[in-house]
Amino acid sequence: MGYIVEQFVSKNGRKPVMEFILEQDEDTREWLLSGIRQLGLNNGMIRNQNLETKHIRNKIFELKFKKLAVRILFSYHPVKRKIILLLHGVVKKRDALKPSDISVAEERYSIVKESGLV
């Protein structure tokens, strides 16, 4: 059975990862949505020819699309079991993620941990 994949939802109701996905072209959107489904089915651990998950820092992981310069940063929910929480989407233009992108994901994780928002 896999994990449930949920999105971070801000206090004002925004879903930044879905907004990021919708900003992409149709082919990229399809890749992203398919990768996110696989993330849930594989309990957050993927390593194949198209996708890879990798620990970034603290509680933050990335879903790496090998054929795209796109990353989805995620974490496991701090309270609820078997839930993956999508935190931030980014177009990666260089080898390393920007520290500011990692900080955004960590801040959103902290908000969820402190308030229970999902």
PAMARKE-42965 format. One record per residue: x, y, z negated of N, C-alpha, C in turn. Coordinates in steps of 0.05 Angstrom, whole numbers, plus 5000, padded with zeros to 4 digits. Layout:
N
XYZXYZXYZ/...
# end
This chain:
118
501749765000500050005000501750255000/502750394999504450635000503650844980/504851064982504351294965502451484979/501051634963499251844974501052094978/500652225001502152465007500352705004/501052894986499453134982501253374987/499953604991501453844996501354034972/503554184969503454404950501354594959/499754684940497654894945498255124927/498555364938499155594921496655684906/497055864887494855954871492656084888/493456204910491456334927490356144949/490955884946489855684964491455624989/493755754993495355705017496655435015/496955305039498455055041500755105060/503055185049505255275066506355065085/506354815077507354605095505554575119/502854565114501054545136501154795154/501555025143501855275159504355245177/506555135165508955085180508554895203/507154675198506554475218504954595241/502954755234501154865254502555075272/504755185262506355385277508055255299/508354985298510154845316508554775342/510054715363508754625388507354355384/505654275403504054035399505753785395/507853745411509553505408510853495381/511853725372513153735346511153675324/508753785326506653735306506053435304/505853305327505353015327507652865313/510152935319512452805306512252855275/511653095267511553165239509453005224/507053005236504852865223505352555222/506452455243507152165243509252105222/511352275220513452235200512352255172/510552435167509352465141507652215134/506152105153504751855148506651635141/508851615155510851405150512151445122/512451695115513551765088511851635066/509251665069507451555049507451255050/507351135074507250845077509750715066/512050855067514550745058515450845031/513550945016514151034988516351234986/516551405006518551615005521351545013/521751295023524451205030524451105059/525751255077525751175105528651205115/529351005132531851025146531550855171/530950985194530750845219531851025241/531350955266532551105288531351385292/528951435280527651695284527551865258/527451735236527051875210529051785189/529551965170531251895148530452075124/530351955101530052115077532652135062/533052355049535652405036535152575011/536452504989536352674965537952924970/536853154962538153414967539353514940/537653564921538553664895536353644875/537053574850535153534829532853354838/530453454838528053294846527253324875/528953454891528253524918529553334938/527953244957528853064979528053185005/529253095027528453185053527652955071/525653005087524852825109526152945134/528052795145529652885167528652755193/528052915213527252815239529652825257/530652595264533252585279533152715306/530752725318530552835345529553125345/529153235321528253505318529953655298/530153915301531654075282529654175260/528053995250526054065231526353885206/525853995183526053845158523553905141/522553705127520453745108521653675080/521653875062522653825035520353725018/520853525002518753404986519853314959/518053234942518853124916516752914908/517252764888515252594876513752754856/511152724854509552894836510652864807/510853084793512053064766510252924745/507652894751505852784731504452534742/503352564766501752344778503552134791/502951884786504551664797503851614826/505751524841505451444869504351674887/505251914881504452144898506952294906/507152334932509252494944508052774949/509652974941508653254944510353404964/509153484986510453635007510753924997/513254034998513754294986514454515005/515954445027516954655044517754535071/517154685092517954605119519954805130/521854715145523954895155525054805182/525454995199526954935224529854975216/531454775219534254775211536054835235/537455055234539055145257541955095254/542754985231545654915226545754655211/548154555206548454295193547154275165/547654475149546654465121544154625118/542454535100540054695093540954945079/539455155083540055405069539355375040/541055475022540455474993537755594987/536955805002534355934998532055745003/532355575023530155375029529955175007/532155084996532154894974530955034949/531555284945530455434922527455464924/526455504949523555524953522155264944/523355034953522254774945522354734915/524554804903524854774874522854944859/522455184868520555364855517755254857/516955154880514355034883514054784866/516054624864516054394846515654484817/517054694809516754794782513854894776/512655024796509955124793508054884788/508354674804506754444801507154314773/509654294766510354164740509154314716/509254584718508254754696505254774696/504054784719501154834720499354604728/500554394739498954174749497654224775/498254444789497054494815497954294836/496154224853496854064877495154164900/
# end
